[in-house]
Amino acid sequence: MIRQKLGVCYYPEHWPVQRWAEDAARMKALGLSCVRIGEFAWSRLEPRPGVYDFDWLRQAIETLHAAALEIVLGAPTATPPKWLVDRMPDMLALDAEGRPRKFGSRRHYCFSHEGYARECDRIVTKLAEAFGAHPAIVAWQTDNEYGCHDTVESYSQAALLAFRGWCEKKYASIDALNAAWGNVFWSMELTGFDAIELPNLTVTEANPAHLLDFQRFSSDQVVAFNKRQVEIIRAHAPGRAILHNFMGAFTAFDHFALSQDLDAASWDSYPLGFLERSANDEAFKARYMRVGDPDFQAFHHDLYRGCGRGRWWVMEQQPGPVNWAPWNPAPAKGAVRMWTFEAFAAGAETVSYFRWRQAPFAQEQMHEALLLPNSEPNEAYRDVETVARELAALDARVETRRAEVALIFDYESAWAWRIEPQGQDFSYYELVLHFYRGLRRAGLSVDIGPPTPETVRDRKAVLAPGLFTASDDLVEALARSEARLLIGPRAGSKTADFQIPPDLPPGSLRKLIDLRVRRVESLRPGAAIATEAGHFERWREFLELGAGVENEIASVDDECALARQGEVFYLAGWPDDAMLDAVLALLLREAGVETLSLPRDVRIRDNGGVRYVFNYGPEEADISQIAANSRLILGEKRLLPCGVAAFARA
């Protein structure tokens, strides 16, 4: 089993060389084991075309290595230097309005530009040749936060030509594309692949099938760009883990597909920044202003554990106020410690804090770090001291087990319902997170996976809300599974070509439950449809039930709200909390999944034989019933705000 470690992000190029050894010694003394460096340093690594300066990086690596610190080396391709942009100005992406994404910050490149991709191949190859065998380097990070600042889609000439080639490879004939896209509508039929345009700057909305294929193409371009770096690194750095740092609430490319080329996934966890950017109401944000959404971080831990096929890290953990949210509050006392343990409880191999010392210059100078700009310890430094001591005492190791309950997450569904929400507040990501919250309230540890047979295998319950379309393989796996299945709303409501199924939704999922969705409506804020178990908000469907299908829960207007046929349930709307809890209670009870009654803001997480308990609320919480007949190994049975407890399970 892998021992769990603490790390930090460090930028030696920002600080005098004379300070590096002192920094390394302090990191080690604090209890840190791993340091990420290099991911934004291209202008220092290659100050002029073809002129490389790796000496400073080699010295930094040796300094950290001398302090017995392990290193994650980042490929610097998220920040191409000015001289490269000047030589190759068409490498810049264009936004949907046709404007160049100019030099002056980061991520100023188009994924489809082959010339830029070759430049990335070159610098990554040079780095991998120089440092691939270095004993201090245990892992590599490709690029940095793919897609950040809305940079997945590009509307450049390079993207247009690549998209035309992608479409020709997919459809082979223009007639097949015209049929798939429904181009007979509004006289949009094309006579050849060279007639395809990018779906921006249209008078009104573009064809949804065209938009979806462009999103698929854009995602594939990110995956292909990443794969080139992975192959170079793997050739020169055998045995080292290769990761990428994903983001929160971000769905513009398929993270499962990209992760197939990685050894482990990682993500950048900023609980307070993401809360301020979220769609939660003001009362929710006020309650959790200093601790973050109790389920947001956990959702992404599970999502990226699924991407990494069990292996994952937190590459950047928020240590204090950030600089990029609408408002940037400071974490509550103990919040950083709680976030760290929540990640370890979910199976993280490493939690790495961003960053070691606060930068006194440039865009992120208001982003706090473990140290102040003058090198004095900041608030989170003390949290890390405590966590390091407690980790050592616990001898914490990764020991997650396959969960009884799986929640399917599908990036194509996120794209589809962004393209055609039908109600402006319909969000696939928010819908799936809503179901996840219900499972967490029931005291469950959950696996999140893609819509594949492997996700379904050996489960007691499987949930697939909002699944845009279902492949034949998935439908067959669900049919064979003995798990209780909950699908809907909007499940199977389109074909893969973004058309309404010939025999109406839920399309191929009718093989599992014999019903049809004859009509849908979206509900404005404040409107709700009452049912026997709660209310529908945002979205409601009208069902036509086939033989053998029961109306398990009805709405007040005598429509079916929850249909059931054997082990399969179909939910005909977006449930409020009360209805979701009732539906999940029924599903889980029949699936034989044990649930818990938790205090409002208490969450649990199982890591092998250890159960962790967290208090996200502002009041003390009594967890003595949860910990009954168990041996407490961390914390107390009365949890203070931001409290963490752990006990050995029987």
Secondary structure by P-SEA (a helix, b strand, c coil): ccccbbbbbbccccccccaaaaaaaaaaaacccbbbcccccccccccccccccaaaaaaaaaaaaaabbbbbbbcccccccaaaaaaccccbbbcccccccccccccccccccaaaaaaaaaaaaaaaaaccccccccccccccccccccccccccaaaaaaaaaaaaaacccaaaaaaaaccccccccccccccccccccccccccaaaaaaaaaaaaaaaaaaaaaaaaaaaaccccbbbbbbbbccccccccccccccccbbbbbbbaaaaaaaccccaaaaaaccccccccaaaaaaaaaaaaaccbbbccbbbccccccccbbbbbccaaaaaaaaaaaaacccbbbcccccccccccccccccccccccccccaaaaaaaaaaaaaaacbbbbbccccbbbbbbaaaaaaaaaccccccccaaaaaaaaaaaaaaabbbbbbbcccccccccccbbbbcccccccaaaaaaaaacccbbbbcccccccccccccccccccccccccccccccbbbbbcccbbbbccccccccbbbbbbbccccccccccccccccbbbcccbbbbcccccaaaaaaaaaaaaaaacbbbbbccccbbbbbcccbbbbbbcccccccccccccccccccccccccccbbbbbbcc
